[in-house]
Amino acid sequence: MQAVAEAERCLGSGTGQMKLSAVYSAFVKTFPWLAKIISFDLFADLVDEALENLSDILQSSVTKENIEDYLHMTDNKDEKDTE
């Protein structure tokens, strides 16, 4: 779910296939052995499920604030890394 949220943060809306490709690339890089047994179609279904879970989480205002804080904190970290 973290990779899905990160792809959303970086790529924004209207880029579904690009986000799916980014998340799949992260998956393959992190779990190359598992990528050999999970098809791309199954992976896409799992990402869809993660997106549904993320949507449910975002419905909670307290959790939404926590996630937004995390996303902004990540933005600030990226800015510090480039200084």
Number of C-alpha atoms within 10 A of each C-alpha: 14 10 18 20 18 16 20 20 16 12 14 13 10 9 11 13 10 14 22 20 14 17 23 19 15 14 15 13 11 11 11 12 10 11 16 10 9 10 11 14 9 11 16 16 12 13 18 14 13 17 16 12 12 17 12 12 14 16 10 11 10 11 13 16 12 13 16 14 12 12 16 13 12 14 14 11 11 11 10 9 8 6 5
